[in-house]
Amino acid sequence: MELHFDRAALACRKLRNTYSTCYNLYNSELHDKELFHEKLINDMDKALEEKQFRVYYQPKYNITGDTPVLSSAEALIRWFHPDHGMISPGVFIPLFENNGLIHKLDRFVWDQAAGQIREWKDRFGITLPISVNVSRIDMFDPTLGEELTEIVANNGITAAQLLLEITESAYTDNSQQISAAVSALRSAGFKIEMDDFGSGYSSLNMLTSLTFDALKLDMAFIRNICSDSKAARLVGIIIEIARLLEVPVIAEGVEHKEQMELLKTLGCDVIQGYYFSKPLPPDEFVHLIEKQQKENGYAYS
């Protein structure tokens, strides 16, 4: 009987944010999905031990000068499962966020990224900052600052070189507590990027009470920026607001030259997206560093 209740509850959860029907059925599709998710949860620790998770890096380019300059990168997790191949982060990250396992995965990424910063510094004599995601669960951990400080110290880098991305929606969950946590991290030397700005429903006046070091536009703004004049004007307004707040603007999801040129005209500072490069494993990313060194040095965001 308890199993039946659990399955009914699972079917009910599928109705969230759905208004076209008032009922749902537990069927073979839901059953298979439930079994798959259970397997991923059970496999996570083994996956960490066996290095099935790999960190890829997507470059960010500063476009404020005449020529785009490699300025930083974002760490992105990939899972190469022995039975299921590469599993999309869109599958396992929400799953781990819901059950609390995301902190284990986040810590793995933080440590990998910090080690990568150090490795590139030793190899190329440059410091390329890397941004990492900090989930909502992490933000409510009272030991977060100590944990991150320990990671950067163990890898011989500074706090300012490990950039912390916190989603806009995290600020709206509990703005006072999140703001206090962010202030503590900034006091420890970390730089905060507000990620996915525009994807949530925070009010503009909320920006005046929040502390962060960069504003990262949600890619939904960029998708139609060249064909939709309203979208372009809105991005321009957001960039102007960022100027008033004295923080740089990062645009992600840029795929075309026209998007990049328009964003440059509007005053965007940093670009990330397939126009420059897809996320790359470290051994491929080094080619971008070598190319940058030959051309025109570095300009950090």
Secondary structure, DSSP 8 states (H G I E B T S, - for coil): -HHHHHHHHHHHHTTTT--S-S-----HHHHHHHHHHHHHHHHHHHHHHTT-EEEEEEEEEE-SSSS-EEEEEEEEEEEEETTTEEE-HHHHHHHHHHHTTHHHHHHHHHHHHHHHHHHHHHHHS----EEEE--HHHHT-TTHHHHHHHHHHHTT--GGGEEEEEEHHHHHHSHHHHHHHHHHHHHTT--EEEEEETSS---GGGGGG---SEEEE-HHHHHTTTT-HHHHHHHHHHHHHHHHHT--EEEE---SHHHHHHHHHHT--EEESTTT---B-HHHHHHHHHHHHHHT-----
